[in-house]
């Protein structure tokens, strides 16, 4: 979990124990883990992505020269994707080499891949939303959201969206299914990060930054 105002991220074990993870960071935001357990952290203010070993004992520079790197995500091939908030671009890193994947987004934030391998991109502007990138181009999936942040897919292919809201509107979590969009939960305050709990855990786990204090909230789907 990123600590946007401090020099570390927080590691939370399955039993709920929290500890600092990573060092030499100034404004960590997005976090992603590859199949080997290496942790990649977007360091927004420095324009860098750092790589931390699975045990947190070593850290190295993975990429630099980025414009407000925000969220990170891996595809099924193990390539890292980064939302470049300042430039409105999405970059892909293949074997550590940066290539432009897509551009023209208004302050892109959350990233997530569906089962088909298509990338979904959120925008955090008021009136923003979520777009899907396929081989045919970019399509708006939902718009009119305020401060859209993290994205996550569950095993059924439903998309969950953390909508942080504005100063005059508390946030919520939206869900997009095959039949359309609906509000999944309104009992959250400025949600930022989302993650889906693994099977057999029957719930959706939302990791949220509520106001100035980072908290983890478990949201269960109503049966």
C-alpha contacts under 8 A as a table, 3 or more apart, distances in Angstrom:
res1	aa1	res2	aa2	distance
1	X	9	X	5.49
1	X	10	X	5.12
1	X	11	X	6.57
1	X	30	X	7.97
1	X	31	X	6.92
1	X	193	X	7.93
1	X	207	X	7.67
2	X	8	X	7.16
2	X	9	X	4.56
2	X	10	X	6.53
2	X	28	X	5.44
2	X	29	X	4.88
2	X	30	X	6.30
2	X	31	X	6.73
3	X	6	X	5.40
3	X	7	X	7.11
3	X	8	X	6.06
3	X	9	X	5.26
3	X	10	X	7.21
3	X	27	X	7.06
3	X	28	X	5.83
3	X	29	X	6.62
3	X	214	X	7.76
4	X	27	X	4.95
4	X	28	X	5.20
4	X	29	X	5.47
5	X	26	X	7.78
5	X	27	X	5.82
5	X	28	X	7.77
6	X	25	X	7.81
6	X	26	X	6.29
6	X	27	X	6.00
6	X	28	X	7.41
7	X	23	X	6.58
7	X	24	X	6.74
7	X	25	X	4.58
7	X	26	X	4.73
7	X	27	X	6.18
7	X	28	X	6.89
8	X	20	X	6.07
8	X	21	X	6.03
8	X	22	X	5.58
8	X	23	X	5.87
8	X	24	X	7.92
8	X	25	X	6.09
8	X	26	X	7.75
8	X	28	X	6.80
9	X	20	X	5.82
9	X	21	X	5.29
9	X	22	X	6.28
9	X	28	X	6.82
10	X	18	X	6.37
10	X	19	X	5.57
10	X	20	X	4.71
10	X	21	X	5.63
11	X	18	X	5.51
11	X	19	X	5.24
11	X	20	X	6.05
11	X	21	X	5.89
12	X	15	X	7.91
12	X	16	X	5.68
12	X	17	X	5.41
12	X	18	X	4.42
12	X	19	X	6.60
13	X	16	X	5.27
13	X	17	X	5.27
13	X	18	X	6.61
14	X	17	X	7.44
21	X	56	X	6.00
22	X	25	X	7.30
22	X	52	X	6.51
22	X	56	X	6.05
22	X	59	X	7.09
23	X	59	X	7.38
25	X	28	X	6.27
25	X	43	X	6.41
26	X	43	X	6.59
26	X	44	X	7.79
26	X	45	X	6.62
26	X	46	X	7.15
27	X	43	X	5.29
27	X	44	X	5.41
27	X	45	X	5.60
27	X	46	X	7.66
28	X	41	X	6.43
28	X	42	X	5.66
28	X	43	X	4.34
28	X	44	X	6.00
29	X	41	X	6.94
29	X	42	X	5.48
29	X	43	X	6.17
29	X	44	X	6.37
29	X	69	X	7.91
29	X	70	X	5.79
29	X	71	X	6.71
30	X	41	X	5.81
30	X	42	X	5.11
30	X	43	X	7.86
30	X	69	X	7.94
30	X	70	X	5.45
30	X	71	X	4.06
30	X	72	X	5.48
31	X	39	X	6.98
31	X	40	X	5.67
31	X	41	X	4.68
31	X	42	X	6.48
31	X	71	X	6.81
31	X	72	X	5.97
31	X	73	X	7.93
32	X	39	X	5.92
32	X	40	X	5.24
32	X	41	X	6.73
32	X	72	X	5.69
32	X	73	X	5.75
32	X	74	X	7.10
33	X	36	X	7.89
33	X	37	X	5.74
33	X	38	X	5.59
33	X	39	X	4.59
33	X	40	X	6.08
33	X	74	X	7.75
34	X	37	X	5.39
34	X	38	X	5.62
34	X	39	X	6.81
34	X	40	X	7.94
34	X	74	X	6.90
34	X	78	X	6.79
35	X	38	X	7.50
35	X	78	X	7.44
36	X	54	X	7.85
37	X	53	X	7.40
37	X	54	X	5.10
38	X	51	X	6.71
38	X	52	X	5.84
38	X	53	X	4.96
38	X	54	X	4.87
39	X	51	X	5.66
39	X	52	X	5.01
39	X	53	X	6.39
39	X	54	X	6.48
40	X	49	X	6.62
40	X	50	X	5.71
40	X	51	X	4.57
40	X	52	X	6.32
40	X	72	X	7.87
41	X	49	X	5.47
41	X	50	X	5.33
41	X	51	X	6.48
41	X	52	X	7.92
41	X	72	X	7.74
42	X	47	X	7.77
42	X	48	X	6.17
42	X	49	X	4.56
42	X	50	X	6.69
42	X	69	X	5.63
42	X	70	X	6.01
42	X	71	X	6.80
42	X	72	X	7.11
43	X	46	X	5.85
43	X	47	X	6.08
43	X	48	X	5.23
43	X	49	X	5.75
43	X	50	X	7.24
43	X	68	X	7.88
43	X	69	X	6.63
43	X	70	X	7.78
44	X	47	X	5.29
44	X	48	X	6.79
44	X	67	X	7.78
44	X	68	X	4.68
44	X	69	X	5.01
44	X	70	X	6.24
45	X	48	X	7.98
45	X	68	X	6.25
46	X	64	X	7.97
46	X	68	X	7.69
47	X	64	X	5.82
47	X	65	X	5.56
47	X	66	X	4.42
47	X	67	X	5.47
47	X	68	X	5.44
47	X	69	X	5.91
48	X	61	X	7.40
48	X	62	X	7.49
48	X	63	X	5.46
48	X	64	X	4.27
48	X	65	X	6.49
48	X	66	X	6.06
48	X	69	X	6.97
49	X	61	X	6.43
49	X	62	X	5.42
49	X	63	X	5.04
49	X	64	X	6.47
49	X	69	X	7.63
50	X	59	X	6.76
50	X	60	X	5.70
50	X	61	X	4.58
50	X	62	X	5.03
50	X	63	X	6.90
51	X	59	X	5.60
51	X	60	X	5.28
51	X	61	X	6.19
51	X	62	X	5.80
52	X	56	X	5.77
52	X	57	X	7.47
52	X	58	X	5.77
52	X	59	X	4.38
52	X	60	X	6.54
53	X	56	X	5.11
53	X	57	X	6.26
53	X	58	X	5.54
53	X	59	X	6.47
54	X	57	X	7.82
55	X	58	X	7.98
56	X	59	X	7.41
61	X	64	X	7.52
62	X	96	X	7.15
63	X	66	X	7.75
63	X	96	X	7.77
66	X	69	X	6.05
66	X	84	X	6.79
67	X	84	X	5.72
67	X	85	X	6.59
67	X	86	X	4.95
67	X	87	X	5.98
68	X	84	X	5.83
68	X	85	X	5.29
68	X	86	X	5.21
68	X	87	X	7.92
69	X	82	X	6.66
69	X	83	X	6.00
69	X	84	X	4.66
69	X	85	X	5.90
69	X	86	X	7.61
70	X	82	X	6.95
70	X	83	X	5.52
70	X	84	X	6.13
70	X	85	X	5.97
70	X	108	X	7.84
70	X	109	X	5.88
70	X	110	X	7.80
71	X	82	X	5.88
71	X	83	X	5.48
71	X	109	X	5.69
71	X	110	X	5.48
71	X	111	X	6.43
71	X	150	X	7.91
72	X	80	X	6.94
72	X	81	X	5.58
72	X	82	X	4.70
72	X	83	X	6.65
72	X	110	X	7.67
72	X	111	X	6.57
73	X	80	X	5.82
73	X	81	X	5.22
73	X	82	X	6.77
73	X	111	X	6.07
73	X	112	X	6.38
73	X	113	X	7.94
74	X	77	X	7.78
74	X	78	X	5.63
74	X	79	X	5.48
74	X	80	X	4.57
74	X	81	X	6.05
75	X	78	X	5.44
75	X	79	X	5.62
75	X	80	X	6.77
75	X	81	X	7.69
75	X	113	X	6.63
75	X	117	X	7.07
76	X	79	X	7.51
76	X	117	X	7.32
79	X	92	X	6.76
79	X	93	X	5.74
79	X	94	X	5.30
79	X	95	X	7.20
80	X	92	X	5.75
80	X	93	X	5.09
80	X	94	X	7.02
81	X	90	X	6.89
81	X	91	X	5.61
81	X	92	X	4.50
81	X	93	X	6.27
81	X	111	X	7.99
82	X	90	X	5.70
82	X	91	X	5.25
82	X	92	X	6.55
82	X	111	X	7.90
83	X	88	X	7.55
83	X	89	X	6.34
83	X	90	X	4.80
83	X	91	X	6.67
83	X	108	X	5.62
83	X	109	X	5.82
83	X	110	X	7.32
83	X	111	X	7.23
84	X	87	X	5.68
84	X	88	X	5.76
84	X	89	X	5.22
84	X	90	X	5.87
84	X	91	X	7.25
84	X	107	X	7.55
84	X	108	X	6.58
84	X	109	X	7.82
85	X	88	X	5.43
85	X	89	X	7.20
85	X	106	X	7.85
85	X	107	X	4.53
85	X	108	X	5.09
85	X	109	X	6.43
86	X	107	X	6.25
87	X	107	X	7.41
88	X	103	X	5.91
88	X	104	X	5.60
88	X	105	X	4.55
88	X	106	X	5.54
88	X	107	X	5.25
88	X	108	X	5.88
89	X	100	X	7.34
89	X	101	X	7.67
89	X	102	X	5.82
89	X	103	X	4.16
89	X	104	X	6.37
89	X	105	X	6.33
89	X	108	X	7.33
90	X	100	X	6.39
90	X	101	X	5.50
90	X	102	X	5.11
90	X	103	X	6.06
90	X	108	X	7.85
91	X	98	X	6.42
91	X	99	X	5.70
91	X	100	X	4.75
91	X	101	X	5.18
91	X	102	X	7.07
92	X	97	X	7.95
92	X	98	X	5.72
92	X	99	X	5.30
92	X	100	X	6.28
92	X	101	X	5.77
93	X	96	X	5.18
93	X	97	X	5.05
93	X	98	X	4.50
93	X	99	X	6.28
94	X	97	X	5.17
94	X	98	X	6.67
94	X	99	X	7.71
100	X	103	X	7.64
105	X	108	X	5.78
105	X	123	X	7.19
106	X	123	X	5.98
106	X	124	X	7.68
106	X	125	X	6.94
106	X	128	X	7.88
107	X	123	X	5.58
107	X	124	X	6.14
107	X	125	X	6.78
108	X	121	X	6.54
108	X	122	X	5.63
108	X	123	X	4.49
108	X	124	X	6.57
109	X	121	X	6.86
109	X	122	X	5.27
109	X	123	X	5.50
109	X	124	X	6.26
109	X	148	X	7.48
109	X	149	X	5.66
109	X	150	X	6.92
110	X	121	X	5.80
110	X	122	X	4.94
110	X	123	X	7.39
110	X	148	X	7.73
110	X	149	X	5.18
110	X	150	X	4.17
110	X	151	X	5.40
111	X	119	X	6.93
111	X	120	X	5.66
111	X	121	X	4.90
111	X	122	X	6.58
111	X	150	X	6.85
111	X	151	X	5.95
112	X	119	X	5.82
112	X	120	X	5.27
112	X	121	X	6.95
112	X	151	X	5.73
112	X	152	X	5.89
112	X	153	X	7.20
113	X	116	X	7.75
113	X	117	X	5.55
113	X	118	X	5.47
113	X	119	X	4.61
113	X	120	X	6.09
113	X	153	X	7.57
114	X	117	X	5.38
114	X	118	X	5.68
114	X	119	X	6.82
114	X	120	X	7.71
114	X	153	X	6.51
114	X	157	X	6.67
115	X	118	X	7.54
115	X	157	X	6.89
118	X	132	X	6.80
118	X	133	X	5.91
118	X	134	X	5.55
119	X	132	X	5.84
119	X	133	X	5.30
119	X	134	X	7.18
120	X	130	X	6.66
120	X	131	X	5.56
120	X	132	X	4.44
120	X	133	X	6.24
120	X	151	X	7.91
121	X	130	X	5.48
121	X	131	X	5.23
121	X	132	X	6.42
121	X	133	X	7.87
121	X	151	X	7.97
122	X	128	X	7.61
122	X	129	X	5.68
122	X	130	X	4.36
122	X	131	X	6.49
122	X	148	X	5.99
122	X	149	X	6.26
122	X	150	X	7.23
122	X	151	X	7.30
123	X	128	X	5.20
123	X	129	X	5.47
123	X	130	X	6.38
123	X	147	X	7.09
123	X	148	X	5.58
123	X	149	X	6.98
124	X	128	X	5.89
124	X	129	X	7.39
124	X	146	X	6.77
124	X	147	X	3.94
124	X	148	X	4.39
124	X	149	X	5.96
125	X	128	X	4.91
125	X	146	X	6.35
125	X	147	X	5.27
125	X	148	X	7.16
126	X	144	X	7.30
126	X	145	X	6.37
126	X	146	X	4.23
126	X	147	X	5.54
126	X	166	X	7.77
127	X	143	X	6.32
127	X	144	X	4.01
127	X	145	X	4.94
127	X	146	X	5.43
127	X	147	X	7.78
128	X	143	X	5.44
128	X	144	X	5.49
128	X	145	X	5.15
128	X	146	X	6.12
128	X	147	X	6.82
128	X	148	X	6.58
129	X	140	X	7.61
129	X	141	X	7.51
129	X	142	X	5.29
129	X	143	X	4.09
129	X	144	X	6.14
129	X	145	X	5.34
129	X	146	X	7.75
129	X	148	X	6.13
130	X	140	X	6.09
130	X	141	X	5.54
130	X	142	X	5.40
130	X	143	X	6.55
130	X	148	X	7.86
131	X	138	X	6.51
131	X	139	X	5.39
131	X	140	X	4.25
131	X	141	X	5.22
131	X	142	X	7.17
132	X	138	X	5.59
132	X	139	X	5.23
132	X	140	X	6.37
132	X	141	X	6.53
133	X	136	X	7.78
133	X	137	X	5.75
133	X	138	X	4.48
133	X	139	X	6.56
134	X	137	X	5.32
134	X	138	X	6.36
140	X	143	X	7.10
142	X	145	X	7.88
145	X	148	X	6.25
145	X	163	X	6.85
145	X	165	X	7.81
146	X	163	X	6.30
146	X	164	X	6.82
146	X	165	X	4.92
146	X	166	X	6.35
147	X	163	X	5.78
147	X	164	X	5.29
147	X	165	X	5.41
147	X	166	X	6.82
148	X	161	X	7.14
148	X	162	X	6.07
148	X	163	X	4.48
148	X	164	X	6.12
148	X	165	X	7.60
149	X	161	X	7.05
149	X	162	X	5.33
149	X	163	X	5.93
149	X	164	X	6.68
149	X	191	X	7.73
149	X	192	X	5.41
149	X	193	X	7.13
150	X	161	X	6.06
150	X	162	X	5.26
150	X	163	X	7.93
150	X	192	X	5.69
150	X	193	X	5.05
150	X	194	X	5.77
151	X	159	X	7.00
151	X	160	X	5.71
151	X	161	X	4.86
151	X	162	X	6.50
151	X	193	X	7.70
151	X	194	X	6.32
152	X	159	X	5.84
152	X	160	X	5.24
152	X	161	X	6.83
152	X	194	X	6.08
152	X	195	X	6.04
152	X	196	X	6.76
153	X	156	X	7.85
153	X	157	X	5.71
153	X	158	X	5.53
153	X	159	X	4.61
153	X	160	X	6.14
153	X	196	X	7.18
154	X	157	X	5.42
154	X	158	X	5.62
154	X	159	X	6.82
154	X	160	X	7.91
154	X	196	X	6.13
154	X	204	X	7.93
155	X	158	X	7.49
157	X	177	X	7.46
158	X	175	X	6.72
158	X	176	X	5.68
158	X	177	X	4.86
158	X	178	X	7.45
159	X	175	X	5.58
159	X	176	X	5.05
159	X	177	X	6.71
160	X	173	X	6.64
160	X	174	X	5.65
160	X	175	X	4.56
160	X	176	X	6.51
160	X	194	X	7.88
161	X	173	X	5.46
161	X	174	X	5.01
161	X	175	X	6.34
161	X	194	X	7.82
162	X	171	X	7.66
162	X	172	X	6.43
162	X	173	X	4.81
162	X	174	X	6.67
162	X	191	X	5.52
162	X	192	X	5.77
162	X	193	X	6.87
162	X	194	X	6.84
163	X	171	X	5.32
163	X	172	X	5.38
163	X	173	X	5.86
163	X	174	X	7.25
163	X	190	X	7.12
163	X	191	X	6.29
163	X	192	X	7.28
164	X	170	X	6.92
164	X	171	X	4.41
164	X	172	X	6.73
164	X	189	X	7.25
164	X	190	X	4.02
164	X	191	X	4.95
164	X	192	X	6.21
165	X	168	X	7.77
165	X	169	X	5.29
165	X	170	X	5.24
165	X	171	X	4.39
165	X	172	X	7.44
165	X	190	X	6.19
166	X	169	X	4.95
166	X	170	X	6.62
166	X	171	X	7.61
167	X	170	X	7.41
170	X	188	X	7.50
170	X	189	X	5.65
170	X	190	X	6.13
171	X	186	X	6.80
171	X	188	X	6.11
171	X	189	X	5.38
171	X	190	X	4.78
171	X	191	X	6.22
172	X	183	X	7.21
172	X	184	X	7.61
172	X	185	X	5.72
172	X	186	X	4.50
172	X	187	X	6.91
172	X	188	X	5.86
172	X	189	X	7.36
172	X	190	X	7.46
172	X	191	X	6.95
173	X	183	X	6.14
173	X	184	X	5.45
173	X	185	X	5.23
173	X	186	X	6.57
173	X	188	X	7.84
173	X	191	X	7.60
174	X	181	X	7.03
174	X	182	X	5.84
174	X	183	X	4.46
174	X	184	X	5.19
174	X	185	X	7.11
175	X	181	X	5.70
175	X	182	X	5.41
175	X	183	X	5.97
175	X	184	X	5.57
176	X	179	X	7.74
176	X	180	X	5.58
176	X	181	X	4.28
176	X	182	X	6.44
177	X	180	X	5.31
177	X	181	X	6.31
183	X	186	X	7.23
185	X	188	X	7.20
188	X	191	X	6.33
188	X	210	X	7.57
189	X	209	X	7.97
189	X	210	X	5.08
189	X	211	X	6.82
190	X	208	X	7.51
190	X	209	X	6.57
190	X	210	X	5.01
190	X	211	X	6.09
191	X	207	X	7.73
191	X	208	X	4.70
191	X	209	X	5.56
191	X	210	X	5.94
192	X	207	X	7.39
192	X	208	X	5.18
192	X	209	X	5.45
192	X	210	X	7.75
193	X	206	X	6.65
193	X	207	X	4.99
193	X	208	X	5.06
193	X	209	X	6.91
194	X	205	X	6.96
194	X	206	X	4.51
194	X	207	X	5.06
194	X	208	X	6.85
195	X	204	X	7.37
195	X	205	X	5.60
195	X	206	X	5.49
195	X	207	X	6.42
196	X	203	X	7.69
196	X	204	X	5.13
196	X	205	X	5.14
196	X	206	X	7.09
197	X	201	X	6.08
197	X	202	X	7.65
197	X	203	X	6.41
197	X	204	X	5.72
197	X	205	X	5.34
198	X	201	X	5.78
199	X	202	X	6.70
202	X	220	X	7.46
203	X	218	X	7.46
203	X	219	X	6.48
203	X	220	X	4.54
203	X	221	X	6.04
204	X	218	X	6.65
204	X	219	X	5.48
204	X	220	X	5.59
204	X	221	X	6.73
205	X	217	X	6.77
205	X	218	X	4.66
205	X	219	X	5.73
205	X	220	X	7.59
206	X	216	X	6.62
206	X	217	X	5.56
206	X	218	X	5.70
206	X	219	X	6.48
207	X	215	X	6.82
207	X	216	X	4.58
207	X	217	X	5.93
207	X	218	X	7.72
208	X	214	X	6.41
208	X	215	X	5.64
208	X	216	X	5.54
208	X	217	X	6.64
209	X	212	X	7.20
209	X	213	X	6.25
209	X	214	X	4.28
209	X	215	X	5.84
209	X	216	X	7.79
210	X	213	X	5.60
210	X	214	X	5.77
210	X	215	X	6.58
211	X	214	X	7.59
